[in-house]
Amino acid sequence: MSDIADYFLAHARSATRKARRMRRDTPSRGRQRVVARVYHLLAREAAYASNVEHLDDFRAARRLERQIGSG
């Protein structure tokens, strides 16, 4: 597994923990879980493909996570 895959997996774990801390009845929790799934998917794909290809997807997931945190 490459370093970037480990990096994505760490973000997936962090996002999952953040979602678990949120109240169940908030829509933000569902969005945070989606972000965690995206990070996990990126980690799995980064283990097999070129690392540079996933940077745009990672940036989009980070943008969404920041919007969830501020909203």
Buried (B, 14 or more C-beta within 10 A) or exposed (E): EBEBBEBBBEBBBBBBEBBEEBEEEEEBBEBBBBBBBBBBBBBBBBBEEEBEEBEEBBEEBBEBBEEBEEE
